[in-house]
Amino acid sequence: MAEIVVALDLPTRRQALALVDSLPGLRWVKIGPTLFLEGGPQLLEELKERKLKIFLDMKWHDIPHQVAGAAAAAASAGVDLVTVHTLGGLQMMRAAATAADPMHVVGVTVLTSHTPASYSEALGQGGEADLQGEVARLARRAMDAGLDGVVASPLEIGVVRPIVGPGAWIVVPGIRPVGTDPGDQRRTAEPGEAIRAGATHLVVGRPITQAREPRAVFEVLCEAAT
């Protein structure tokens, strides 16, 4: 069983709330930088009024002082889950974890948009990176820092589960139901595959937000997750 997190990848607060109100049984939503800059703290308040759990996905990667301050502010605003980049280092992740209580913090390992070649290029290396090895390394660092879990693509769930342990969260973007366009995601899987591998939270955006009937897609995903 896994939680379905609907990524509100929409340009305006009004559109996001309309989608939320059209999905009976919705428990979790994800807010990214675009929507947060448009909707601001008011949007967070409106989502909390609807008794929803909020995943604020800002992927912080900054000096420890700034990340700790951001985590504390998010926790005060009633956010339930935030992300930091594991490449920010152990001290930064520990600062976030310390400041976040009772909010959860998970560490982003390797973005689902990366291929072995593009990740290697981003690090200034040649050839193709061993993405599974890199995700495993970063997951260990996240656990060393006291985070609640990691964000990983569906293809690395089996690699990170033994590292993070049975109680940790594995938040998985790149979920694509059969027949949906992967878009800019490069490492994807169907929801059932991710759940069987050990995902705890499935993040689904465009397959729902761009669907002709978002509610129907959401209901199919919820069925797969139980």
C-alpha positions, -999 to +999 in steps of 0.1 A: +000+000+000+012+035-009+000+071-006-010+088-039+004+123-039-011+146-065+014+170-078-005+203-084+016+212-115-007+240-124+000+277-130-026+292-106-039+288-072-075+288-085-068+260-109-051+240-082-080+243-058-105+234-085-086+202-092-083+194-055-120+198-050-128+175-079-109+145-064-129+128-036-107+109-011-076+130-019-051+130+011-018+143-002-008+172-026+025+184-038+033+220-043+063+229-064+081+263-069+059+276-097+026+272-079+040+282-045+053+315-060+019+322-075-003+310-045+020+317-016+012+310+020-025+316+013-026+284-008-010+264+020-037+277+044-065+268+020-051+233+015-049+228+053-085+239+057-094+210+034-075+187+058-049+178+031-013+168+038+011+191+020+044+181+004+063+213-003+088+202-029+114+230-031+145+208-032+165+231-010+203+231-017+219+260+002+240+267+032+229+249+064+217+282+081+193+290+052+180+255+048+173+252+086+154+285+085+133+274+055+125+241+072+114+258+104+092+282+084+076+254+065+069+234+096+053+265+112+031+269+081+017+234+086+036+217+058+039+179+063+069+170+040+097+189+024+127+180+002+164+188+003+191+179-022+214+152-008+242+167-028+240+197-003+260+176+021+256+161+055+257+193+076+230+209+055+207+178+057+213+176+095+203+212+099+171+206+080+162+175+100+169+193+133+148+223+124+119+205+108+102+187+138+075+175+135+076+179+097+092+151+076+122+157+054+134+135+026+165+137+005+164+140-033+189+116-048+191+118-086+164+136-105+141+114-127+149+136-157+185+124-157+200+097-178+234+082-170+250+104-196+233+137-185+241+131-148+277+124-156+278+156-177+263+176-148+290+164-125+317+172-151+326+136-157+329+116-189+310+086-200+279+074-183+273+075-145+263+044-125+230+059-114+221+030-091+254+033-073+250+070-070+215+068-057+227+042-031+255+065-020+233+095-016+206+075+002+232+064+028+241+100+034+205+109+038+201+083+065+233+093+082+219+128+084+187+117+102+163+123+073+130+104+072+137+089+038+146+097+002+132+106-032+142+082-059+130+071-093+110+039-097+141+022-111+161+026-078+135+017-052+149-018-048+184-004-044+175+021-016+150+000+004+177-021+021+197+011+028+170+032+043+153+004+063+117-007+066+104+024+084+117+051+060+097+068+033+106+063-003+089+090-023+087+082-060+081+106-089+081+094-125+049+074-120+033+068-154+001+048-158-001+026-190-004+048-221+006+081-206+034+103-220+066+103-199+073+139-208+107+150-195+109+121-171+135+095-182+133+068-154+097+059-150+074+030-141+038+020-137+023+025-102+019-012-095+056-018-102+067+009-079+044-003-051+057-039-053+092-026-052+086-008-019+075+028-026+056+045+002+045+076-017+037+078-054+039+114-069+017+118-099+013+151-117+007+155-154-010+121-159-037+136-137-035+174-143-035+170-181-061+142-183-094+147-199-110+132-168-086+137-139-109+121-113-110+089-133-072+087-135-069+095-098-094+067-089-075+041-110-042+051-092-059+049-058-072+014-066-036+003-076-022+017-044-044-003-020 
